[in-house]
Amino acid sequence: MTDFFKDKVVWITGASSGIGECLVKEAARRGAKLVLSSRREKELKRVRKDYGLTDSNSMILPLDLQDYKKLGKVPAQVIKKFGTIDVLINNGGISQRSLAHETSLETYETLMKVNYFGNIALTLAVLPYMRKQKKGWISSIASVAGLIGVPLRTGYSSTKFALTGFFEALRAENHKENIKVTLVYPGFVRTNISNNALKGDGTPQKKMDKVIENGIDPDECARKILDAIAAEDLSVIIAGGKEKFGLFLRHYFPRFFAKFLAKTSVT
C-alpha cells in the first residue's frame, strides 16, 4: 500500500504539528507530493525542511479553518501548481476541556467553526475538482470522542459527531463519481492537543492530560491513517485498549457504560 501515494497530490490540514506533521513525514516517505496547511506558516516551513521536501514536490498553503468563508477559492492555488488534488486529509482542529455549564456559547461556536464548518468548507471547495476528474480520496480525522460523548468535551464531541454525518452522506452521494471517503477515529494520541484545548472561556488549557501523555505514538497513528486511505476503508479506529474497551461496553452494555464513563477520568 505504500506505492499508493507515489506522485499523488496529498493535501493535509493541521500539518504544522501532531498527527498532521506525522502524516506529512509518512506521506513524504511514500513519495507523495504534498500541500501543507495550517495557520502557522513558519512551522509549516520547518516541517517541509525537516522531512526533505522541496518546492517541486510540496506547497506551503497557510489557512485558518475558523475563517471558513474564505476557503472557497483556495484549492485553485493547488490546481495551478500541481494540476490536480488526489487526496484531501481534513486533520486540522481544536479540542476542549470544560464542563458544559462552565462553557460559553462563543466557545462552542469557535469549536464548530474550526472543526466542522472549516473542514466541510474546504471539502466542498475541493469536491468540484474531484468530481470533474472522476476520482479522489477524502479523509476526515474525527475522534473516538465522535463515537462516544466524552465528559469535558461536549463541544468537541459534538463537532466530531457532526463530521461523521456529513462525510457518510457525502460518500453515498459521490459513489458514482469514484470519490472515496475514509473516516478516522483516533483515541488518545501523544500530541499537544490537550495543551491547545479550549477552556470554557475560550482560552487554551496549556496543560498536558495524562491520558494524552500516555497515548499512542503519532507516527503509528499516521501510518495507520494512510494505510486506511490506501485500502479505501470506510472507517478505522486507531486507539489503545482503554478506548476500545469503552466502545465495547457502550455497544453491548450501554447502561453499565454510562455509569462507568461518569466515574472515569478522561484527563
LUMSELUM-164907 format. One record per residue (C-alpha): residue number from 1; residue in three letters; x, y, z; chain. Coordinates in nm, 4 decimals. Example, Ala and Ser with C-alpha at 12.3 -4.5 7.8 and 13.67 -1.06 7.14 Angstrom:
residues 2
  num  residuo         x         y         z  cadena
    1      ALA    1.2300   -0.4500    0.7800       A
    2      SER    1.3670   -0.1060    0.7140       A
This chain:
residues 267
  num  residuo         x         y         z  cadena
    1      MET    0.0000    0.0000    0.0000       A
    2      THR    0.2986    0.2338    0.0288       A
    3      ASP    0.3054    0.2646   -0.3525       A
    4      PHE   -0.0467    0.4070   -0.3485       A
    5      PHE    0.0738    0.7560   -0.2578       A
    6      LYS    0.3642    0.7785   -0.5018       A
    7      ASP    0.3289    1.1026   -0.7035       A
    8      LYS   -0.0233    1.1661   -0.5727       A
    9      VAL   -0.1026    1.5200   -0.4613       A
   10      VAL   -0.1950    1.4939   -0.0941       A
   11      TRP   -0.3323    1.7962    0.0917       A
   12      ILE   -0.3014    1.7812    0.4720       A
   13      THR   -0.4522    2.0381    0.7076       A
   14      GLY   -0.3198    2.0829    1.0593       A
   15      ALA    0.0187    1.9945    0.9103       A
   16      SER    0.2336    2.2058    1.1424       A
   17      SER    0.2350    1.9657    1.4395       A
   18      GLY    0.0972    1.6472    1.5948       A
   19      ILE   -0.0765    1.3916    1.3754       A
   20      GLY   -0.0649    1.6303    1.0802       A
   21      GLU    0.3122    1.6647    1.0924       A
   22      CYS    0.3493    1.2880    1.1191       A
   23      LEU    0.1180    1.2465    0.8193       A
   24      VAL    0.3463    1.4776    0.6216       A
   25      LYS    0.6504    1.2778    0.7294       A
   26      GLU    0.4961    0.9427    0.6322       A
   27      ALA    0.3348    1.0635    0.3084       A
   28      ALA    0.6675    1.2156    0.2009       A
   29      ARG    0.8369    0.8828    0.2704       A
   30      ARG    0.5783    0.7167    0.0456       A
   31      GLY    0.6560    0.9531   -0.2416       A
   32      ALA    0.3582    1.1888   -0.2323       A
   33      LYS    0.3531    1.5477   -0.3500       A
   34      LEU    0.2339    1.7446   -0.0510       A
   35      VAL    0.0276    2.0521    0.0251       A
   36      LEU    0.0860    2.1632    0.3853       A
   37      SER   -0.1769    2.3802    0.5529       A
   38      SER   -0.2307    2.5309    0.8969       A
   39      ARG   -0.2356    2.8801    1.0446       A
   40      ARG    0.1374    2.8789    1.1312       A
   41      GLU    0.3372    2.9392    0.8147       A
   42      LYS    0.6707    2.9380    0.9989       A
   43      GLU    0.6030    2.5911    1.1398       A
   44      LEU    0.4876    2.4641    0.8013       A
   45      LYS    0.8195    2.5729    0.6542       A
   46      ARG    1.0003    2.3934    0.9357       A
   47      VAL    0.8056    2.0739    0.8686       A
   48      ARG    0.8824    2.0920    0.4969       A
   49      LYS    1.2533    2.1359    0.5690       A
   50      ASP    1.2644    1.8649    0.8375       A
   51      TYR    1.1295    1.5984    0.6011       A
   52      GLY    1.3319    1.6862    0.2933       A
   53      LEU    1.0533    1.8354    0.0859       A
   54      THR    1.1268    2.0914   -0.1838       A
   55      ASP    0.9370    2.3492   -0.3847       A
   56      SER    0.8977    2.0982   -0.6662       A
   57      ASN    0.7197    1.8330   -0.4588       A
   58      SER    0.5460    2.0420   -0.1938       A
   59      MET    0.3478    2.3580   -0.1362       A
   60      ILE    0.3039    2.5728    0.1740       A
   61      LEU   -0.0551    2.6974    0.1856       A
   62      PRO   -0.1432    2.8715    0.5138       A
   63      LEU   -0.5121    2.8887    0.6023       A
   64      ASP   -0.7355    2.9402    0.9028       A
   65      LEU   -1.0225    2.6909    0.9274       A
   66      GLN   -1.2087    2.9258    1.1588       A
   67      ASP   -1.2253    3.1772    0.8730       A
   68      TYR   -1.4060    2.9149    0.6673       A
   69      LYS   -1.5960    3.1505    0.4367       A
   70      LYS   -1.2660    3.2406    0.2666       A
   71      LEU   -1.1697    2.8825    0.1750       A
   72      GLY   -1.3721    2.8519   -0.1449       A
   73      LYS   -1.1034    2.9807   -0.3798       A
   74      VAL   -0.8028    2.8241   -0.2047       A
   75      PRO   -0.7976    2.4908   -0.3991       A
   76      ALA   -0.7379    2.6819   -0.7249       A
   77      GLN   -0.3868    2.7576   -0.5971       A
   78      VAL   -0.3137    2.3861   -0.5624       A
   79      ILE   -0.4544    2.3139   -0.9080       A
   80      LYS   -0.2381    2.5912   -1.0548       A
   81      LYS    0.0767    2.4334   -0.9105       A
   82      PHE    0.0115    2.0600   -0.9381       A
   83      GLY   -0.2807    2.0306   -1.1824       A
   84      THR   -0.4820    1.8046   -0.9522       A
   85      ILE   -0.5801    1.7205   -0.5953       A
   86      ASP   -0.5817    1.3467   -0.5366       A
   87      VAL   -0.6164    1.3180   -0.1580       A
   88      LEU   -0.7559    1.5623    0.0980       A
   89      ILE   -0.6911    1.4806    0.4644       A
   90      ASN   -0.9003    1.7020    0.6909       A
   91      ASN   -0.6875    1.6846    1.0030       A
   92      GLY   -0.6991    2.0410    1.1352       A
   93      GLY   -0.8985    2.1006    1.4511       A
   94      ILE   -0.9057    2.2002    1.8168       A
   95      SER   -1.0237    2.0249    2.1332       A
   96      GLN   -1.1945    2.1319    2.4558       A
   97      ARG   -1.1611    2.0721    2.8309       A
   98      SER   -1.4534    2.2216    3.0220       A
   99      LEU   -1.7849    2.1236    3.1769       A
  100      ALA   -2.0894    2.2210    2.9720       A
  101      HIS   -2.2315    2.4582    3.2325       A
  102      GLU   -1.8968    2.6374    3.2513       A
  103      THR   -1.8573    2.6774    2.8742       A
  104      SER   -1.9634    2.9918    2.6894       A
  105      LEU   -2.1709    2.9774    2.3741       A
  106      GLU   -1.8883    3.1624    2.1993       A
  107      THR   -1.6515    2.8758    2.2795       A
  108      TYR   -1.8974    2.6261    2.1299       A
  109      GLU   -1.9185    2.8466    1.8209       A
  110      THR   -1.5386    2.8514    1.7865       A
  111      LEU   -1.5196    2.4724    1.8097       A
  112      MET   -1.7908    2.4330    1.5469       A
  113      LYS   -1.6319    2.6871    1.3132       A
  114      VAL   -1.2901    2.5198    1.3222       A
  115      ASN   -1.3762    2.1515    1.3483       A
  116      TYR   -1.6950    2.1353    1.1434       A
  117      PHE   -1.7528    2.4320    0.9142       A
  118      GLY   -1.3826    2.4736    0.8387       A
  119      ASN   -1.3437    2.1099    0.7409       A
  120      ILE   -1.6590    2.0851    0.5328       A
  121      ALA   -1.5942    2.4224    0.3664       A
  122      LEU   -1.2554    2.3055    0.2406       A
  123      THR   -1.4044    1.9734    0.1330       A
  124      LEU   -1.6828    2.1484   -0.0607       A
  125      ALA   -1.4221    2.3668   -0.2284       A
  126      VAL   -1.2171    2.0637   -0.3380       A
  127      LEU   -1.5151    1.8483   -0.4351       A
  128      PRO   -1.5846    2.0002   -0.7798       A
  129      TYR   -1.2291    1.9207   -0.8917       A
  130      MET   -1.2579    1.5607   -0.7753       A
  131      ARG   -1.5992    1.5195   -0.9368       A
  132      LYS   -1.4632    1.6577   -1.2634       A
  133      GLN   -1.1672    1.4178   -1.2659       A
  134      LYS   -1.3960    1.1293   -1.1569       A
  135      LYS   -1.1724    1.0225   -0.8703       A
  136      GLY   -1.0458    1.1346   -0.5340       A
  137      TRP   -0.9861    1.0336   -0.1762       A
  138      ILE   -1.1130    1.2346    0.1202       A
  139      SER   -1.0388    1.1578    0.4824       A
  140      SER   -1.1897    1.3159    0.7913       A
  141      ILE   -0.9844    1.2817    1.1079       A
  142      ALA   -1.2624    1.2661    1.3651       A
  143      SER   -1.2084    1.1099    1.7089       A
  144      VAL   -1.3291    0.8319    1.9349       A
  145      ALA   -1.4980    1.1305    2.1025       A
  146      GLY   -1.7049    1.1444    1.7838       A
  147      LEU   -1.8386    0.7977    1.8661       A
  148      ILE   -1.8753    0.8464    2.2422       A
  149      GLY   -1.9894    1.1649    2.4144       A
  150      VAL   -1.6959    1.2252    2.6488       A
  151      PRO   -1.7039    1.4426    2.9649       A
  152      LEU   -1.5289    1.7804    2.9398       A
  153      ARG   -1.5608    1.7589    2.5611       A
  154      THR   -1.9277    1.8377    2.4903       A
  155      GLY   -1.8398    2.0830    2.2152       A
  156      TYR   -1.5541    1.8777    2.0745       A
  157      SER   -1.7604    1.5588    2.0676       A
  158      SER   -2.0485    1.7424    1.9013       A
  159      THR   -1.8282    1.8651    1.6186       A
  160      LYS   -1.6822    1.5192    1.5595       A
  161      PHE   -2.0249    1.3519    1.5624       A
  162      ALA   -2.1356    1.6107    1.3051       A
  163      LEU   -1.8414    1.5289    1.0782       A
  164      THR   -1.9440    1.1630    1.0701       A
  165      GLY   -2.2926    1.2514    0.9490       A
  166      PHE   -2.1632    1.4852    0.6814       A
  167      PHE   -1.8948    1.2581    0.5408       A
  168      GLU   -2.1034    0.9409    0.5423       A
  169      ALA   -2.3708    1.1230    0.3405       A
  170      LEU   -2.1049    1.2744    0.1125       A
  171      ARG   -1.9647    0.9282    0.0450       A
  172      ALA   -2.3049    0.7974   -0.0637       A
  173      GLU   -2.3710    1.0990   -0.2859       A
  174      ASN   -2.0384    1.0654   -0.4687       A
  175      HIS   -2.0122    0.6889   -0.5032       A
  176      LYS   -2.0701    0.7043   -0.8800       A
  177      GLU   -1.8027    0.9721   -0.9110       A
  178      ASN   -1.5424    0.7295   -0.7712       A
  179      ILE   -1.4717    0.9526   -0.4707       A
  180      LYS   -1.3705    0.7519   -0.1639       A
  181      VAL   -1.4243    0.8723    0.1935       A
  182      THR   -1.2388    0.7320    0.4942       A
  183      LEU   -1.3490    0.8305    0.8439       A
  184      VAL   -1.0728    0.8079    1.1039       A
  185      TYR   -1.1397    0.7800    1.4773       A
  186      PRO   -0.8178    0.8234    1.6780       A
  187      GLY   -0.8237    0.7705    2.0513       A
  188      PHE   -0.5640    0.9231    2.2817       A
  189      VAL   -0.2615    1.0175    2.0692       A
  190      ARG    0.0559    1.1681    2.2137       A
  191      THR    0.0324    1.5227    2.0725       A
  192      ASN   -0.0182    1.8766    2.2031       A
  193      ILE   -0.3959    1.8594    2.1528       A
  194      SER   -0.4709    1.8915    2.5241       A
  195      ASN   -0.2293    2.1853    2.5658       A
  196      ASN   -0.4182    2.3712    2.2942       A
  197      ALA   -0.7652    2.2592    2.4059       A
  198      LEU   -1.0072    2.5397    2.4895       A
  199      LYS   -1.1331    2.6032    2.8398       A
  200      GLY   -1.4868    2.7239    2.8964       A
  201      ASP   -1.3900    3.0867    2.8383       A
  202      GLY   -1.2188    3.0045    2.5086       A
  203      THR   -0.8594    3.0327    2.6307       A
  204      PRO   -0.6097    2.7456    2.5853       A
  205      GLN   -0.5799    2.4929    2.8664       A
  206      LYS   -0.1978    2.4863    2.8398       A
  207      LYS   -0.1728    2.1542    3.0195       A
  208      MET   -0.0940    1.8013    2.9074       A
  209      ASP   -0.3574    1.5425    3.0004       A
  210      LYS   -0.2208    1.2194    3.1466       A
  211      VAL   -0.4261    1.0106    2.9027       A
  212      ILE   -0.2745    1.2057    2.6122       A
  213      GLU    0.0768    1.1832    2.7541       A
  214      ASN    0.0330    0.8052    2.7712       A
  215      GLY   -0.1393    0.7837    2.4325       A
  216      ILE   -0.0322    0.6002    2.1196       A
  217      ASP    0.2619    0.7233    1.9136       A
  218      PRO    0.1577    0.9813    1.6497       A
  219      ASP    0.3834    0.8223    1.3880       A
  220      GLU    0.1991    0.4936    1.4328       A
  221      CYS   -0.1311    0.6780    1.4038       A
  222      ALA   -0.0191    0.8468    1.0801       A
  223      ARG    0.0886    0.5167    0.9248       A
  224      LYS   -0.2472    0.3582    1.0039       A
  225      ILE   -0.4364    0.6559    0.8622       A
  226      LEU   -0.2504    0.6412    0.5310       A
  227      ASP   -0.2896    0.2624    0.5154       A
  228      ALA   -0.6650    0.3008    0.5671       A
  229      ILE   -0.6923    0.5601    0.2895       A
  230      ALA   -0.4905    0.3418    0.0517       A
  231      ALA   -0.7112    0.0420    0.1339       A
  232      GLU   -1.0213    0.2590    0.0767       A
  233      ASP   -1.1505    0.1632    0.4197       A
  234      LEU   -1.4827    0.3220    0.5111       A
  235      SER   -1.3604    0.3878    0.8644       A
  236      VAL   -1.0818    0.2993    1.1024       A
  237      ILE   -1.0478    0.3238    1.4801       A
  238      ILE   -0.6911    0.3926    1.5950       A
  239      ALA   -0.6923    0.3636    1.9690       A
  240      GLY   -0.5477    0.1984    2.2749       A
  241      GLY   -0.7073   -0.0629    2.4962       A
  242      LYS   -0.8904    0.1819    2.7224       A
  243      GLU   -1.0796    0.3449    2.4362       A
  244      LYS   -1.1564    0.0145    2.2635       A
  245      PHE   -1.2874   -0.1277    2.5906       A
  246      GLY   -1.5103    0.1767    2.6232       A
  247      LEU   -1.6509    0.1255    2.2734       A
  248      PHE   -1.7142   -0.2408    2.3539       A
  249      LEU   -1.9009   -0.1546    2.6735       A
  250      ARG   -2.1037    0.1169    2.5023       A
  251      HIS   -2.2176   -0.1221    2.2317       A
  252      TYR   -2.3024   -0.4263    2.4430       A
  253      PHE   -2.3667   -0.2847    2.7928       A
  254      PRO   -2.4868    0.0751    2.7453       A
  255      ARG   -2.6312    0.1238    3.0954       A
  256      PHE   -2.3168   -0.0042    3.2621       A
  257      PHE   -2.1041    0.2048    3.0283       A
  258      ALA   -2.2945    0.5233    3.1173       A
  259      LYS   -2.2119    0.4675    3.4844       A
  260      PHE   -1.8553    0.3683    3.4009       A
  261      LEU   -1.7979    0.6841    3.1937       A
  262      ALA   -1.9360    0.9089    3.4647       A
  263      LYS   -1.6775    0.7759    3.7093       A
  264      THR   -1.3800    0.7536    3.4731       A
  265      SER   -1.1132    1.0207    3.4445       A
  266      VAL   -1.0514    1.1304    3.0849       A
  267      THR   -0.7906    1.3966    3.1571       A
